[in-house]
Amino acid sequence: MRAAVIEQAGQPVRIEDLTLDEPRKGEVLVRMLASGVCHSDLHVRDGDWERPGPIVLGHEGAGVVEAVGPGVATTRVGDLVALSWYAPCLACRHCAEGRQWLCTDSPSLRHRMADGTSRLHRDDRSEVLAYLSIGTFAERQVVPAAAAIPMPEGTPPDVAALIGCCVSTGVGAALKTIDLQPGASVVVFGLGGVGLSLVMGATFAGAARVVVVDRVQAKLDLARELGATHGVLAVDRAGTIEAIREATEGGPDVAFEAIGLQETIEQAIEVLPPGGTAVLVGLTPFGVRVSFDVFPFVDGSRRIVGSNYGYAVAAEDFPRYARLHVEGRLPIERLIDRRIALDDLEDAFDRMRRGDGLRSVVQFERVEVD
């Protein structure tokens, strides 16, 4: 089967023919239907994040189950599944507490299966890893059973793929990380897949004012269609902060940063009124530090909260978001503006670097879903 491999972080992807072993105990074989191209893949591709190699990239995918290993009872052959990039071990303290996004023994941390090995091999039988244990830029993949979440009937595969990362990260930040109350005012910095998902989540929660900030007018226009009430075209820092404060009558209750840039993280903190909360959702390159004026932060009882994966418990949250989509309450399909082949990944990465467009989705050959 064909897969997109990088030899090590910072190198371009290469499409290779790999051998995929059969699933073992607690594992599932999935034939991929769709995989979103996420900024986290770009961080690895560009060397911002060190990762071992060789490794198959991709972590936002969905497909059809073709085989299950011994002991798997959560899914069956023929199921459409969305893949979680943080498969819980279901045994550590955090998993026992229902906080799977903090799992300390996830196989995803090692980019291998739970037994410490990989199911991917080159012709010489040397191992190839799977990014976050799911490596979705591949025609087929063996994944931990805990990472394969069956989707409700009627869920499109490309929508299921996005639920696996950007939707859960963004919608979850609004609905789970912060218990956003009806009538609240929020600002969202950055309108990629995560930022636009935040807009949908805040709108669903009943936020009265949803202010969006981006450098691209077309993204601001789409965010308005998804529920944003005000758009701010980011030109300069002082003007951006003034426009946000004016739109929110002094500052938002919650500021979501969805890009992972030093400048916008600092703006998200600076724009807070007394009692406001900055939720940091975007992931930066390693080593990025920010600064803020401490006295007004403490004096105003402001808060900073980190939100990993929208506090996702995949087995519960993925089907919930899918049902909301099927019911017409989360228009996830609006995030996709380009469907590409596996061979087009480098072009998609170039597009992402430029800030062009929305979500590119790798579309594999069509397979009928039961």
Order of alpha helices (4+ residues) and beta strands (2+ residues): beta-beta-beta-beta-alpha-beta-beta-beta-alpha-beta-beta-beta-beta-alpha-alpha-beta-alpha-beta-alpha-beta-alpha-beta-alpha-beta-alpha-beta-alpha-beta-alpha-beta
